[in-house]
Amino acid sequence: MKFWDSSAVVALLVDEPAHRNVTDVLAHDQGMLVSWATPLECLSALIRRTRDGSLDEDGLRIATQRLRAVAAEWHEVLPTPALRSVAERMLRVHVLRATGALQLAAAVVAAEHDPPSLGFVCLDERLIAGARREGFTVE
């Protein structure tokens, strides 16, 4: 099982350069772990693409259906005061925005504070750098 950042989940939903790579990773994963905020972050990314014209309304509908299907199978790391505390540390230690800090904190909590024990699937460069510095193996 691996932790999936929203950037990698979005790549599963739409045709983009990383789509094939993340699809291959998912095919070999026993299950997806995600942050509780992932559904909203993915929907935001899809709507942003619709607004900028890189995804049409039909594409948005299909991607949203795919999101629901994938979400029905994944496991979510729920928000807790401990997760918020870890996210605050992530902001201090890494060059991340709040959403990235929450994603990385959810992965740390999911790994039970042992990052080498959990793979991390991500396409966001800043988050990849933070995850590697925390000790995750990034796919």
Beta strands, then each sheet from edge to edge (+ up, - down):
strand 1: 2-4
strand 2: 32-35
strand 3: 75-77
strand 4: 119-121
strand 5: 137-138
sheet 1: 3+ 2+ 1+ 4+ 5+
end
